[in-house]
Amino acid sequence: MEWDVVNVKVAGPHTLFVQFRDGVQGEMEFKPSFFRGVFAHLINPQAFEAVQVVDGVVTWPDELDLAPDAMHDEIKRNGRWIVQ
């Protein structure tokens, strides 16, 4: 799909750079309010930096992932997605 993620890398504290199959690319900035529930441990920089692409999806260990279609739409529209 066009919104499959092909590259992800840490771009700064709690910030990712993502690139999609169709060439759309941009940053995701995670605000402190994001880090709750199953995502709470990602506040730890080492845990956050364990991010990778699995089958076109931004994923962390323990099967935590983000919906690539919503991510793609927001980054395509604004060049950046602030996740809260």
C-alpha positions in Angstrom: 0.0 0.0 0.0 1.1 3.6 -0.5 1.2 4.2 3.2 3.6 1.3 4.0 6.5 2.7 5.9 9.9 1.9 4.3 12.2 3.7 6.7 12.1 4.9 10.3 14.8 6.4 12.4 15.1 8.4 15.6 15.4 12.1 14.8 15.6 13.4 18.3 14.2 13.0 21.8 10.8 11.3 21.3 10.9 12.2 17.6 10.9 9.9 14.6 11.6 10.4 10.9 9.4 8.2 8.7 9.4 7.6 5.0 6.5 5.9 3.1 6.5 3.8 0.0 5.0 6.6 -2.1 7.7 9.0 -1.1 5.9 11.0 1.6 8.2 11.6 4.5 8.2 13.7 7.7 8.6 13.7 11.4 6.5 12.4 14.3 6.9 14.1 17.6 5.5 12.3 20.6 4.3 14.5 23.5 4.5 13.3 27.1 0.8 12.6 27.1 1.3 9.8 24.5 3.3 7.7 27.0 0.5 6.0 28.9 -1.0 2.6 29.0 0.8 0.0 26.8 3.1 2.8 25.5 4.2 4.1 28.9 7.6 2.3 28.9 8.5 4.1 25.6 9.2 7.3 27.6 12.5 5.6 28.3 14.8 6.7 25.5 16.4 3.2 25.1 13.0 1.6 24.7 11.8 4.4 22.3 15.0 3.9 20.1 14.2 0.2 19.6 11.8 1.3 16.9 11.8 -0.6 13.6 9.8 -1.2 10.5 8.0 -4.6 10.4 5.8 -5.4 7.4 5.4 -1.7 6.6 4.4 -0.6 10.1 6.4 1.4 12.7 6.8 -1.2 15.5 8.5 -1.5 18.9 9.2 -4.8 20.8 6.2 -6.4 22.5 4.1 -5.9 19.4 3.5 -2.2 19.9 2.8 -0.4 16.6 1.2 2.6 15.0 -1.4 2.7 12.3 0.5 3.6 9.1 -2.6 5.0 7.2 -3.3 7.7 9.9 0.4 8.5 10.1 0.7 8.9 6.3 -2.4 11.1 6.1 -1.3 13.5 8.8 2.3 13.7 7.5 1.2 14.2 3.9 -1.1 17.0 5.0 1.2 18.8 7.4 4.7 17.4 6.9 4.7 16.5 10.6 2.5 14.7 13.1 2.4 15.7 16.8 1.2 12.7 18.7 -0.5 13.3 22.0 
